[in-house]
C-alpha cells in the first residue's frame, strides 16, 4: 500500500489507515470529506486541534515521528483521547477560533423570507459572534447570484433552489454551493388582481399572465404544480414571467399581470393597496415547504470555516428567536424600515403574526402563515430537483441523493440548532405530501414519471 502524509507531521509517511482513524485509506478519508462540505469544515477544526495536542505531548520531532510510525495516526489519537478531553478541546476551538474575516457582506432581497438574515443585524445576533456584517439590499435574484459568484458578497439570501442550480450548472457555470440553513418555511401565496374575484377556480385561468420571482424558485415550481393539477399546461395555457418581488405590486396595478405566486410582504402589500386579493397560501398546497435559504459557496465554507460557522450560528440563533410567535411584532418593527423591507409595519406584522386581511373582506388567523425552521431537509433538495427535471431545466441523469447531501448541509444545522435550544430531527430526509400526493425521496424518477403534464 502506498504511504501518505501524516497530518500532524508532513515529514512522516504512514502505511495504513487515515488521519481520522475511521477509514482504511487516506483516499477514502479525503473522498468522504469531499462528498460532505460540512464534515470537511469540521474535519479542518479537528485536525488543527489534534495537531496541537500531538505536538504538546511530543515536542521533539523525532519522538513524535517514531510514535506515529509505530501505531498510526488513528490509533494514536484514540489512545490519547482516553486521558485528554479531545472532544471538549475541539468544541472550544470551533467556538473560539479566530475569524478569518470579521467584516462580511451578505446580499438580500427585501422580503420576509429574509427575516433571520435581516433581523440579525439590528437585533445584535451578528455582533454577538464578533461579526461586522453589512446586509446589502439587492435588486433581484440574478444580481444576488452574480454578485455572490463574483465574490462581491461573501454569502447571500437565496431561493432554496438557487444553490442547487448553481452547483448543477443550470443557468450559470457550475460552482459548488451550500445551504447550511433554511430561512423560512411557508410564507408565500397566490395573489390575483381584484378584477378576478369571480375567478377562483384555476381552470378559469387559461390565458392569464403570472409573475414569479425567478425561474429557479419554489414559487415557479409550486405555481406550475398547482396549474398542472388543475389541468393547465404552465408553458402553453398561461404565461409565467420572472419579476423582482419589489416590482410585482406595481405590475399588478398596471394590469401587466393577472396575478403572482410571490413571497411576502408582496401579497399583503397588494391587499393593503387594494389592487389584489390572496387566493391561496402556499402552505395549503404543502404545509412546511421551504422557500429561502442562507447560502454560501463551498469555497467560503472551507477557506473561512470560523467565519462561516459564526455566520450560521448567528442566523440559526435569529431563526430560533423568530420561530417564537411572541417575538414576531418586535421583529416586524426591526425589519420594516426603509433600509430593510421598506414597508409599513402593519403590513409586515400581518404577515409575521398571521392575523391579516385577505382582500376578500375576511380577517384571517393563520399563525404559521410564515414560520421559521432552519433545518435543510435533504428530501427538500431532491423534490426541487424533480421539478427541475419535470420542467426541462435539468437534463440527463443526476445522483439526487449525492447532490442533496453536498448542498443541503444537515450536519452543521443540527449542531447549531441544538445550541440554540431548537428541536432537531433524527434523520436528514423524510416523506411529505404536496397537494395530497406523497413524495418519497428514495424514488425521484418514479415521482417525475407519475405526472401527466411535464416537459421531460
Buried (B, 14 or more C-beta within 10 A) or exposed (E): EEEBEBBBBEEBBBEBBBBBBEBEBBEEBBEBBEEBBBBBBBBBBBBBBBBEBBBEEBEEEEEBBEBBBEBBBBBBBEEBBEEBEBEEBBBEBBBEBEBEBBEBBBBBBBBBBBBBBBBBBBBEBBEEBBBEBEBBBBEBBBBBBBBBBEEEBBBBBBBBBBBBBBBBEBBBEEBBBBBBBBBBBBBBBBBBBBEBBEBEEBEEBBEBBBBBBBBBBBBBBBBBBBBBBBEBBBBEBBBBEBBBBBBBBEBBBEEBBBBBBBBBBBBBBBBBBEBBBBBBBBBBBBBBBBBBBBBBBBBBBBBBBBBBBBBBBBBBBBBBBBBEEEBBBBBBEBBBBEEBBEBBBBBBBBBBBBBBBBBEEEEBEBEBBBBBBBBBBBBBBBBBBBBBBBBEBBEEEBEBBEBBBBBBBBBBBBBBBEEBEBEBBEEBBBEBEBEEEEBBBEBBEEBBEEBEBBEE
